[in-house]
Each structure stands twice: as structure tokens, then as C-alpha cells.
Amino acid sequence: MQSCTLEAAPAATFESANKLRGLFPAIVAEPETVFFDNASTAQKPAVVIDRINRFYSRECSNISRASYGRSTALAARVEETRLKVAEFLNADPEEIAFTGGATESLNTVALSWAMHNLNDQDEIMLCMEDHHSAVFPWLNLQEVLSRFGKKIKIIPFSLHHTGVYDWADIESKISSSTRLIALGHVHHLYGMEMDIAEIKALLPDNVLISLDASQSAGHIKLDTRALGADFVSFSGHKMFAASGTGVLYTKKSVLQQLWPSKSGSKTAFQIDKENMTLSAERLSGIIECGTLNIAGILSLKTAIEFIDSIGIETIERHLSDLTHYLHGRLKELAAIEFAPGIGRCGCTKGFGIIAFKLKKFDSPDLADYLDSEGILVRAGDHCRGSKEEDDSYIRVSLQIYNTREEIDFFMEVLEDACR
């Protein structure tokens, strides 16, 4: 099992998030609103909003559809974004494709790789406590393949009670039939980082890893080479870019195993009188087709530049500092019960997510009360693959624009509710 003892993060290098708050129009417009649902989506900085507006007001055209200058210049900017994403991930541009979001990316792995490579009795390993988008594509694939007479097996593995993957359970369930393991990088409810490189070391060389990095991209350094995952999926909207924008990274050595799950203009098909073949040397030629979300893709480049201007290490330190401060304040409540995560493991590093419940309180009702006080949190259905355990947690998820002062106000409201 992964150790819960992690290197302590130093205090954030900036004294206050107040200067950063001024860069986010939604926060400026409603400064009294406390937005604690950042694992669902992040607020957008003005530079990202301006980039989207500039596309629609001054650059609007399609790409790869015309020979005029605006179109070709725009196509070049999309490729500049691909290069920026590749640099952000320590990957090659040929390994990057744009999608509609993490959910589409994760489904694409199942439909473009697994649909065409799995045989009877092959096994897919996954954790039922992970997000629906990391679990359901494989359950769906199992059902689809069964209709064509092909039976694959889904092998669930467990989480330790502290919120990390149970390494012993994973190791005990790997077999000669295991083809892929689906993992999350930072858990969307428990806020724990999974040591992907260590899990990789447990696996035979022929077992692929599909990694959901939705809660880590833009929050901590994401290095595909160091992680060793074969597929990495994430959304732009959780890291300050527009909604409807995502990324799928696929290791170059796996590209030849893919077949398009959808096709159209730009799909790298070669057609002769007898058959159709795929001749793609880039992931984009397999995955991308039709008109892309151009504005969203352009916003992703701006979002990464925004992150770079702050420093990913600074973001990571700030989130860790806030997480520990919040945890310390929440422990003051006698009626609190923590979900797996920092509240149970006592880790020295935090990733901006804490989930808990207060005894004698219905969490959705408590969330409604918090909303009436201007505090926005997630409660109720947390999109876990499994519904076997009580899902009535309040989730607080933080970003760079959140402050200790907001946490103090949050605690005042909770303390009043407990009186």
C-alpha cells in the first residue's frame, strides 16, 4: 500500500491570494461569494476570457478548410497550442489530441484502443471508487463487446481506508490476462495523490495504464515520462480554460494499436477500391475529426501560459497550505466525520480537496444552508463509480484564488450551524 507520509510543502511563496483574485472577473463581480467547488470547475481569468472573445470577434473562421490567410494562421495557432500542451506534459506533439473533455478522452481509450485489441477473457482492472468517467466507459465497453459475443472481465481493486489505492490488492489481482489498468492521479472526492510510477512498477510490461488526470493537471507538475502512463486524460475547464475542451495523451509506442472511434474530415484514412486503411503517425489523425472547439483550444494555451506565469510549484504549495489550514480548522468541530483522505491519513501534503460530513446533518441540506450564506460546495452525488457506501459528504475543493480568510468565514458558518 502507498505510504501516507509525504514531504511537507513549504508555505506559499505569495502572502495572499488577493492580488490573484483581481484577475478573475467572476470573483471581482461577486467578491463575497466563496467558491469552494473547484474540483468541479475553475473560475476563468480575464486573459482566458479575452482570448475566447478575440477569436469570436476578430478571428472567427474554420481551420484546415480554406487557403485564405485567416484560416491558415488559425490552424497554426491550434498547432502552437498542441506544442504548448506537449511541453506542459513533457510529451511530444504527435502524442497529443484535443477532445471535448476528460470524459471524451477516457471513453476514447476504451473505444479506440480496447475495442480493437481485447479478446475473450481479457481483463481490465479498475477501482469502483473512482469517478464515473473513469469507470463507466469500461462497463459500457464490456456490455457492447458482449453483444458481439466477446466476453471481457472487469476486475475491481480496492482503496485503502486512508484514500489511496491498495497496492496489495492490485498486485494480487494482476494476471496473465490483464491488459489495462484504469487509474486516477488525484482522487476527485478524497483528494489523495496516487503514486502512479510505483503502481507501474507492479505491472508486467504489457499492461497499459489509462490515467485520469482531471484533478492533477494544472494543480501539480504532470510529467508523462515520469508517470509512465500510456494514456493520460484531462479537461481544460478545471485548469482555467474553457468548458468543452480536453486533452488525450497517448504514448507514441501505442499509436499503432488505435483505430478511430469516430471519423470524418481529417481522419487519416487511405481509401482505395478494395479497402480503407489508417495511415496516422500523429494521434490527432486518429482522434480529431470535424470542426474542433477552436476557441476552447486557444483558451487552453492561454490557461497554460497563465499557470506558467504563476508557477505550477507555487500553485501546488498554495493548495497544500490551504488544505492543511482547512483540515486544522475542521478538526475543531466535535461533530465532524472525515471521508478518506487527509482527514484520516494525516498526510503532510494536500491537494486542495477535503470531504466530510457533520453528524445529525443531511449534507445536501447543509450545502443549501451554506449556499444561502454565499458559500458554494459540492454535496450529495459525487460521481463515484460505486454507490455501495454512503455518499453524503460535503466536498470542499480549493484553487489559487481561495484564501484563509474564506476558510475562516466558512468555519464561522459551520460553527453557527452546529450550535
Steps between C-alpha positions, in 0.01 A plus 500: 500500500618852425650682796308801631815676616589760241752781497359811668429787265639840598272798539380667183746745350238776479354639822144532378281388214330841493708631210421188298130533579494824308591309183171306504195702385247270668673547834527875451129513417401303813783544752285378790428165334726218621552255215605167652398273209819521295530125447186537291628798301733797546423867456651657187761776504441807286777403259319176415166675456668763282658228284162338439342836420782589262444182302128561456526875444810521280626159380194284451550248219554129465839331479636272229201586282626793296809652346439855617732654755269516800428127484861392455616736777236357731605145416856596596376635835322172572828317435677748727255395770580135434869578542428692822299207640779259405756713680267526800482118517860425400366324191531528123239686290434180305369346824239772567140514377227749588164368620183638656622429853636231731186289464538486122871426534438211740225358278731531201754273667231235543360537149815570297741269677308236697226438244763389249752325724311300761418131464283255687585480872734799489487701820472872579583610855333803657393646832126539550564795734642706213301751295218379276693620196788267585274204580194509274684492162634154590167369625341633184768338285446167676130518413562602138754223441268243658243576231756390243581181689822621661524465879748717685536518878497807724721443805431752779773586750468681831587826664670497839291667772734801484401569138790361297500192280561173679822382339474150646154457350621623161800269502291200605255549210745548214493196275628385164167624357534857629520742209442844655454669836294819534633738765433848633788732581337710776170366631208731425333449841776389734772731369782245522779472244558148375863404442464401137867427441502256792186327374661482156787307660251234617370436147633273229640692203204411278236650733401851394396787731213738426534796737229749593693820578197727530586609856876521453549680168562865580529427872826307521782423258379246245787315332386221271850355469542472877149365555537228239130502406406398147190723489444823695165683492397837642266795447588861433221652711647379831825682420358842402423428131160487331245225551470238227877474459712199589823320429591140434867406518594164351851360519655484157567126527125435534379710205505213255256308721227764462209519257267803477193484724343769281604616156457779255697781348867487611491131593818352351337238278633378169230365271540287192249295305518203734559622853565784740818519707625735770826681438542717808833590654337755732229443757307791352456308174323222690299690759419845362240540229254763392505855633681522830415729791745756368425769757538247781830371362638853473386569856695195617827651378421823683405306815833315496685828452304638796602201711860540389494868597406403856710184511359151541713456813343814650151370426587164654641661815203733539248217466693286748518787748127572471411131526689462826358822637146386418565157649628657821193722531255219421651284775367759747146376432403220738227373270720450195565174318764508227489304176813312396779743422699750701243488780586135565860453391660812650705556185744789496400601147156603378350536153212740562221249569344403835170313546311466827158475657357643820310261724124563516517715183382397157784613275285632211296700754821635652625590151177694440555687825858580401372622163266739678809644669685535170719188534487259206597138568421159350268260682303186426595307187877517454510290180674207663480181298374311805187586693554232766607746769334814630565784256373778726821696527561871468795555267708816526741548210742792478686706243766768488248780555367352824627641829532421869252780565240312294570187701455695824162630378403147395582378851295777660198389300555133586543581869177696498323206338631265770378712790 
